[in-house]
Amino acid sequence: MILPNFYTVMQFVEGDSEFMEYLFAQDYRHQLNDVERRFKTGMLKSWPEIKTYVNRLQGDTTWDHLALMTLVFYDHLQVDNRLSTVMAYIFKNLYLAQSIHCSVKNDEEGQEYNQDLQFAILIGDYTFGYIMQILLDNKAEQVLSSLASMICTISEGLVRKYHQTWNAIKEIDQIKAPLYATAFQTAAQLAGVGKESAYYHLGHDIGMAVELLHLGVNNQVDQYVHSSFEILSSLKNGQTYQGVMARVINELHDLACSQDQAAVI
């Protein structure tokens, strides 16, 4: 299938493969600053020991982009900025808790039973209770079941990863993409628009495209761009040429083409 010619031309800084600056991100700088302020006065202030784990996430694609994409998804469904910022903050904390949990090894891998292990266990319990309180304070507790389902999905993926031989793409699909998928699903829930399954799959495919692009697997990006376009088209009755999601699909495509020198999909 050939996508309609609605793509615009964007600048791409050659060699900037570690982190790419999206044009659409400029519209969310203020909200992203609010998310960061919340993080510094919330989790980071309550648990200064977290700083070590935050430092380990520097350059991590999901850490760099999940909050941004959550804001995009909520903006697409016209959820107000205050609640959008809260949910982006929640997903930032969930991913941090997940990364801390993943730092725990098993006995065969030489896990030491020390204060670091105790902290990794405690922070997970604290995070989920903390998030529950935030949801209640913002009258958003209806998304709790979706967040719980996401945590189970990721946990199952982590178990399978340990027992199976996975490549990086499989890991993204089972462990990283559910975060993006659930972000869009919760946006649909809070916006009251229905079609939560479709928005879940749209978030999944956008997340796959983002993660694969930054992983450098550009030849795989376009299949998720195609799929995202088709889902968006079905949700919007063909009116897909305007709005933030069209811009996101646009830029993901353009970045992949700029890196691969493949302008036709």
N, C-alpha and C positions, 0 to 999 in steps of 0.2 A: 504494500500500500504506500502511495506517495502522499505525504502530508501537504495540505494547502500551503501556498507560499505566503505565510503570514509572518515569517521570521524577519527580525530586524538585524542590522549589523551592529556588533559591539566590538569594543577594543579588547584585545587579549595581550597581556604582557608576557612575552616569551620567556620561558624559564621559571615563571612563577607557579610551580607545580605543587609546592607545599601547601599553599592556601590561596584560593582564588576569591577575589572580591566580586560579588554579584552586583550588577547595577540595581536590581530590585531591592537589595539590602539597604540601600540609602534611605528608603522610606520607613525603615524600622529602627534606625539608629537610636532614636529617643527611647523607644520601648526597650530595646536591648540594653541601654544604659540603666533603665529602671530595673530590669531583671538582674543586672549585675549588682546594683545597689541593694536590692532585696537579698541577694545571696551573701553579700558582705556583712549585712546587718542581721542576717538570719542564721543559717547553718554555720557559716564561717566564724561568726562571733560566738555562737554557742559551743562549737567544737573546733577550737583553733588547731587541733591535731589534724584536721581535715586538709590543711594547707599542703601537707606532704603529698597526699593523694591527688589534689588539684594540680600540683606541679607536674605530676606524672602524666597528666592528660593534655599537657601543652602540645599542640600539633595533632591531637586526635580529631579525626574528621567529625565524628558524631558529637563530641563535646563542642566543637566549633560551630556546628550547623543546626543541631536539633532545636535549640531555642528559637533561632531565626525561622526555621521552617514551621514550627508551631505557630508563631505569629502570623506567618503567611496563610496557613490553613484557616486560622480563626478569622483573619481579615477577609478571606475569600467568602466565608459564610456570614460575614458582617456581625460577628460577635464584638461587643464593645471592648475598647482598648484596655480598660482596667482588668476585666476578666481574662482577656487574652494574655496580658502580662503575667497575671497570677498563674495561669496554666503553663506558660513557657517556663516560669520559675519552678513549677512542680516537676516538669519533665527534666529540667536541668538537674534537680536534686535526685530524681529517680535514676538517671544515668550515672551520677556520681556514686550513689549507693550500690548500683550494680557493679561498677568498676572496682569498688572497695571489696565487695563480696568476691569478685573474681580473683582478687589478690590472695585469697585463702587457698592454700594447697592441701593436698591430701598427705597421708603419712608417707606414701611411697615417694612423693616429691620432696620430702624433707621438711614438712611444716613443723615449725617450732611453736610450742604452746607457751606463748609469752603475752606481754601486754599488747603487742600489735594484733595478735589474733583476737584477743578479747575486745579490742576496739573495733575491729572489722565486724564482729558479730553484733556488738551493741549498737553501732551506728545504723545498721540495717533496721533493727527494731525501732530505734528512735525516729528514723526517717519516715517510716510508714505511719507511725503515730502522728508525727508532725504534719505530714501531708493530709491525713484524715482531718486534723483540726483546721487546716487551711481550707479544705473543701467545705467543711461545715460553716466556717466563718463567711464563706462567699456563696453559700446556698448552691453548691455545685456537687453535692454528695451523690447525685445520680450517675456520675461517671466512675464511681468507685469500683463497680463490678467490671468495667472495661479495663481499669488499671490493674485490678487483681488478675484478670484473665491474661493481660500482657505479661505480668510478672511470671505467671505459670508457664506461658509459652516460652519466654526467654530462659527460664530455669530448665525446662525440658531440653531446649536447644543446647544449653551448656553441658548437660549430662550426656547427650548424644555426641557432642563434640569430643568429650573426653574419651568415649568408648569407640569412636569411629575416626576414620581418616577423612578430614574435611579440607577442601580448598578455601581460599579467602572468600569466594563468591557465596558458597554455601553458608559460611559463617555469618556474612552480612544478611543473607536472606532469613536465617533462623534466629539471629541474636540482635542485629542492629535495626533491620527494617521494621520489626514489630513496634518499635518506639515511634517511628514516623507514622505508621499505620494507625496506631492507637491515638496519636495526637489529632489526626484528622477525624477519627471516629468520635472522639470526645467533643470535638468542635461541632460535629453534626448533632450530637446529643444535646449540647447546651444551646445550640441555635434552634433546635426543634424542627429540623428540616426533613427528618426521616432518612431513608436510604443509607443507613449507617454502614451496611456491608460494602456498598459501592465506594463510599468515602474511605473506608478502611483499606480497600484494595488500591485506591488512588494514592493514598498516603504511602502505602507499601512501595508502589512503583516509583513514586517520586523519590522516596528514601533510597531505593536501590540505585537510581540514576545518580543521585548526589554522591553516595558512598563509592560507587564504581568509578565515577569520574575522578574523584580525588585519589582513588587507588591506582588510577592510570589504565583501567581496563575499558578504554573508550569504545572498542568494538562491541561491547555488551550494552553500552548506555542507550543506544538508539532503540533497542527492543522495548525498553522501559519507557522511553519517550513516546514511542508509538502507542503503547498500551495506555499511558497516562492520557494522551490526546483522545483516544477512543472512549475511555471512561468519562473524561470531562465532557466530551461531545454528547454522550448519552445522558449525562446529568443536566446539561444545559440545553438540550434539544437542538444541538447543532450551533448554538450561539457561543462559540469558543474563542472568538478572535479578540476579545477585550478582557480586561481584568488581570488580576495579579497572577492567577494560575497560568494563563496563556503566556505571560511574561516569563514565568519560571521555566515552563517547557521550552520556550524560545531560547533562553540563555543556556540551559543545559545542553540543548542541541548545538548551539553555536560554539560553546566551549569544547565540546567533544569533537566537532568538525575542525576547529582551529588547531587542536592538538594533533589530530589524525590526518589533517589535510584532506578530509573527505567531506565535501560540502553537499553531497547528494545522498539522501537516505530513501 
